[in-house]
Amino acid sequence: MNNKKLCHLPVIFVIALLTLSFILILLIDVWNLFGVRDIVIEYRDFPYFWFHWFLVPVEVLQWPMLGLCILTYAFIAGIAYRNGEKEILSFWLLLGAGIILMLMEDAGDVRHIIRNDIEEITGESSYGYLGTIFELSYFALVALIPLYAIIRYRKVYWPGKATKGYFLLGFACYGLAVFSSWAGSAFRSVTEFNDLYTFAGQFIVRPLFHLNEGARELYEQTNAEFAERGNHLVEFWFMDRVYEESLELLGAGALLAAGLSFLFYLNNKKDRL
């Protein structure tokens, strides 16, 4: 396999995994293939396969993928340093620092920890005015370094079609996921609108789990139990897990593919990106 094809592998892998994941949702959570849905109900507090699958492997896979991004970007920066190419060096170092912050947030849920502390100190309910504004500010600060690098050093990567395309895809996916994560819970405790994820999720979840009588009964029963306990409804969790983690994994794969395509270019400048 040549280098041009190799750089596409992260995105191909992610698309294949997500396609398999969506098929498994239909087979297990809707149609109860081989009775797996019943097994999940028996042994798990949250009675849906997708809830657990989009934690492991889907979310957890983002961490080594972002780690590989950091290593790839650092390796590119090392080559640029050796060749005396200062703009290339600065771009990939800054971008790598931004990916480190993204990895810390994704693996450590830093914003949730700080927001919970703020709400506890102020006595505000979850996702009130202060908590929501803090999250927006936090996301803006995390995005600042990669955004600056992408704009300031655009001449470094812009001529390369593969690198440019994967950067656009990667940051578009992460940008949409971050905005959705914020907007999905924004001002939840101070509005009658509840939250956007629950509202939007009903247009996906209800039709999906009405495809099968057993799935519909489980969906209605689970939502009734969650509502009684004051928990998020199934719609919220579906958006939080399936929708959001899919975007983030695709974004991580695209950012890794961008680094690989540029690395192959440096190692063989006679090939166009």
N, C-alpha and C positions, 0 to 999 in steps of 0.2 A: 504494500500500500504506500503511495507516495505521500509527501508531506501535506499537499493541499487537501487530500482526502482525510488524512489523520486529524487535522485541526477541527474537522466537523464532528468527530466522534463524541465529544461531551454532549452536544446538543442532540445528536441522534439517539444517544443513550437515554437522555432525559425524556425525549418525546416517546420513545418506546416504553419506558417505565410508566409514564403517565397514561399512555394508551392502555397498557395492561391494567393499571389501577382503576381506570374508569370502567373497563370491562368487568373487573372483579366486583365493583360496586353493584353493577347490574346483576351479576350471577349470584352473589352472596347476599347482599342486603335487600335486593328486590326479590329474586327468584329462589333464594335459599338452597343453592346448589349443594348437594350431598349433605344437607342438614347443617352446614357450617354456621348459618345465622343462628340456629338454635344453640349451637355450642358457645357462640359468642355471648348470647343472652344468658346462658347458664353460668359462665365463668367470669364475665366482665360486668362491672358496675354500669358502664356505658354500653348499651346493647347494640352497637353498630361496628361492623368490621372496618368501615372507612375511618372512623374516629381513631382507631389504633394504628391502622396501616399508614395513614398520613402523618403519624408521628414517627414510627419506625416501619419502613425505611425512609419515607419521603423527606420528612424534615431533617432527620439525622444525617442523611446523605449530603445535605447542603454544607455541613461543617467540613468534611474532608475536601469537598469540591472547592469551597472558598479557601481552604488551606493550600490546595494545589495552585489556586490563583496567586496567592501570596508568594509561594515558592517560584512560580513561573515568572511573575513580575520582578522578583528580586534577581532572578537569573538574567533576565533581559537587562536590568539596571547594571548588573555586573559587566555584561558584554559592552554596554554603552560606555561605562567608565573606562574599560580597557581601551576602547576605540576613541576616547576623548569626545564623545558625542553628548554634550552637556544637556541639551534640551530633551533628548530621549531619556537620559538618566533622570532628570528632574521629573519628567512626566510619569515614568513607571514607579519611581519611589513614592511620589505623592499618591498615585493611584493605589499602590500597595498599602500605604498607611490607611487610606480610606476603607479598603477591604478588611483590614484588621479590625477597624471599628465596627464594620458591618458584622463580622464574625463574632465579636464580643457581644453585640446586641442579640444576634440570632441565637447563640448558644447559651448566653447568660441571662437573657431577659432583663437587661440593666434598667430599661425605662420603666418596666413594671415595678421593680423593687423601689426605685426612687419615687415614682408616682404614689405607690402605696404609703411610703413614708410621709410624703407631703400631705396626703389625705388624712393620715392618722394624726399628724401634728396639728393640722388646721381643723380637724373634725368634719371635713367635707365628705360627702358620700362618694362612692366610686364613680369616676368620670363626671364630676361636677365641673364648674368653671375652671378652677385652678388645675385640676388633674388633666383636663383636656388641653388647656393652653400649654401646660408643661410638656405634654407629649408632642404637640406641634412644634414647639421650640426645640425639643430634643432631636426630633427627626431632621429639622432644618440644620442643626449643628453637625450631625453625623453626615449629612449629604454635602456639606459645604466643601470638604477637601476633595472628594472625587469630582464634584461639579466644577470647582475651580480648575482642576487638572484637565478635565475634558475640554473646557472652553479656552483656557490659557495656552495649552499645548496642542491644539487641534491639528496643527500642521504636521505633527509627528505621525499621527495615525490616519488622517483624512484621505491621503492618496490610496490607501489600501482598502480595496472593496470588502474583503472578508473581515478584516479587523474592524473597519468602520461599521459594517453591517451588524456584527456581533456586539459591538459596544452599544449601538442604538437599541438592539433587541434586549440586551442585558439590563441597561439602565431604564428602559421603558417598562420592563417587567417589574423591576424593583421599585421604580417610582409609583407604578400603579398599585403594587402590593402595599407599600408604605402608606400611600394616600388612603387606600381602602381600609387598612388596619386602623388608621386614625379616625377616618370618617365613620367606620363601622360601629364604633363605640362612643363617638364624640357626644358630650353633653347628655349622656344617657340618664343621669340621675336628676337633671333639671328640666327635662322636656317631656311632654306627653307622647312624643313620637316614639318613645322607647329607644331603639337604636336601629341604624341603617342596615346592619347585617341581618337582623331578624326580619325586617321589612322586605329586603331584597331576596333573602333566602327562601321565602315562602313561594316565590314564583318558580323556583327550581325544585325544592324539596317536596312540596305537595304533589305536583304532577308525577314526580319520580316514584314516590312511595304509594301512589294510587294505581300503579301499574299492576299490582298484585294485592290480593285481599289480605294475606298475612302481613305483608309489608305495611299496608295501610293501618291495620289494627295495632301493630307495634308502634308505628309513628304516632298515632293518636294517644295511645296509652302512655308512651314515654313523655310526650309533651304535657299531658295532664299531670303526671307525677312531677316533672320538672317545675311546672307552674305552681303546683302546691308547695314545693320546697323553696320557691323563690329563685330557682336556677335559670340560666339561659335556656332557651328552647332549642330544639334540634336544628331549626333554621340557622340560628346564630352559629352553632358549632360547625355546621356544614360549610358555611362561608369561611369561617375562621380556619378550618383545617383543609378542606378539599380545594377551595378556590384560592385562598391566600398562599398555602404551601406549594401549590402547583406553580403559581407565578414565581415564587422565590426560587424554586429549584430550577425552573427554566432560565431565570435570570442568572443564577450561579453558573449553569452550564454554558450560557452564552459568554459570560465574562472570562471563563476559562478558555473557551474557543478563541476569543479575541487575543488573549495572550499567546496561545499556541501559534496562531496564524502569524503574529508579528515575530515570534521567536524563529519560526522557519524562514521568514524573510531575512532576518539578520544572518542566519547561518548559510543562506544561499541567495545572495542579492540578485542573482541573475533571474530568479523567479519573481514575478509580480505578486503582490499580496492578493 
